Amino acid sequence: MALGSFSTPAANYLIRRYNMKPNAATDVTNVFSGTSSFSPVVGAFVADAFWGRFRTLMFGIVVSFAAMVVVILSALIPQLKPPACSDVARQADACAGPSGLHRAVLYIGMALVVVAMGGSSPTQIPFGVDQFDVSSAPQQKDNPGLKRYYNWYYVVSMTATFLVLTVIAHIQEKVSWGLGFGIPTALMAATFVAFLAGMPRYVYVPPEGSIFTSVARVAVASCRKWRLQLPRPGNARQQEALLYNPPLVAGGSSRVFKLPLTLQLSFLNKAAIVTDADEIRPDGSPVRPWSLCSVQQVEEVKCLVKVVPVWISGVMVFLVITELTNYTLIQALTMDFHMGKSFTIPQRVTKREGGITVLQRQAAGMPISALALVVAAVVERKRRASALDHGGTSPMSVFLLAPQLAVLGVSAAFTMVGQMEFYNTQFPDQMLTLANSAFYCAQGASSYLATLVVNIVNARTRRRGSDGELHGWVSGDINAGKLDYFYYAMAVFAAVNCLYFLVCSYFYRYKGDGDQGDSPPDTPDAALLKL
């Protein structure tokens, strides 16, 4: 809530309190949003290789306090922001812009928020996972407690986001930006005390080293031995017995479990072929680690490679969500915001959970997202016609946008929870923080991709309107564009992405599921494509 109270309305804050022009505010916000989404990758690397999850999480929380203090001061102290400016003066471009000092304080606050997200975002879920007893169910996908944990984590996160977009947004707009930042910061302080109280009982998993080193070693070793023939190529169990497969040593941690050899991406298995030139130390480690890798290292690299196609589909899902939510806000600005006679609603968020496999859960949400776009297109057509009949502002209630958001919320409940659980269960055990950074990177990539898609669509659909100006489907003047056509096009795109995801699911093998032969398994996710 604390970090979201700043990052969510960042563009609005820059326009209304820093008197930035909309284009400049959008550019700053895009850089800030993209950097925030990719910073968890750095935090994940630090946690996995050096600090561990708890220390990295603690660092992120402490920096979060520092970031919010700077943000609160920038909102409260008059010398740290430009003088207030009315909406009339802002429209006339008569407002004083931010000085060098104002920008310096603002950017310091933003930089601290980015660092805070890098430390806390990728480590929150994995540190919670560390607290579960996995001895009875080594593979996370088999642990019912973890499934409930992922579901409830998403519910709690969306509840916090809902409060940011409604209660906190109302306080920021109607009372004070400083108070709107201060309340969630105070709540963060209170929950931090409760978090510290549990320290004596927490399970602390030590860092296992950088997985990127293993990736490089497997790549080099498999390339060096690409001409060699794999033993027993049709039987994974027999082949595993003939490859380099020492007992697993997890650096004193019991959280990393042995992975069986699989025949998928079998060319990587060549990295574990023992030749006459390979020497093994008494402790079981290879003398030349860049020429010989263990079966465990090979399978961990396979986990990463297999996740990539599904991750790409996840980026496309976030693209649909980003496009719909962005332009729903623009639609809302041309409609009636009132509920009754006096109360107005800032925004919305929805949430849900499911009980099927992580791939099936994502697949269930994808066609629903296409349906949300179709609903949005129908509503937009009516809104645009109404706005044109009433001088540009439609008398239609903004709550007519609720159905498309509700459908999108159901879709997000399936896809986002499914992605979150998928990354946390399918990445190697010592890479859970990197798994969570993949979730945030998908959001960041979708933000950049959304801008590219809109630019391409506008370039291809630009036509001269009745006002003599050129307008694409996604025009700066929403009433002059054809946003409903854009929604229909995105619905087709969502349907294509769903088919692509089904193909990925058909060939995907869950981490830890070995195979005896070379035929694709008839798993529930493979059956999904047949259905």
Secondary structure, 3 states (H helix, E strand, C coil): CHHHHHHCCHHHHHHHHCCCCHHHHHHHHHHHHHHHHHHHHHHHHHHHHHHCHHHHHHHHHHHHHHHHHHHHHHHHCHHHCCCCCCHHHHHCCCCCCCCHHHHHHHHHHHHHHHHHHHHHCCCHHHHHHHCCCCCCCCCHHHCHHHHHHHHHHHHHHHHHHHHHHHHHHHHHHHCCHHHHHHHHHHHHHHHHHHHHHCHHHCCCCCCCCCHHHHHHHHHHHHHHCCCCCCCCCCCHHHHHHHCCCCCCCCCCCCCCCCCCCCCCCHHHHHHHCCCCCCCECCCCCECCCCCCCCHHHHHHHHHHHHHHHHHHHHHHHHHHHHHHHHHHHHHHCCCECEECCCEECCCCCCCCCCCCCHHHHHHHHHHHHHHHHHHHHHHHHHHHHHHHHCCCCCCCEHHHHHHHHHHHHHHHHHHHHHHHHHHHHHCCHHHHHHHHHHHHHHHHHHHHHHHHHHHHHHHHHCEECCCCCEECCCCCCCCCCCHHHHHHHHHHHHHHHHHHHHHHHHHCCCCCCCCCCCCCCCCHHHHHHHC
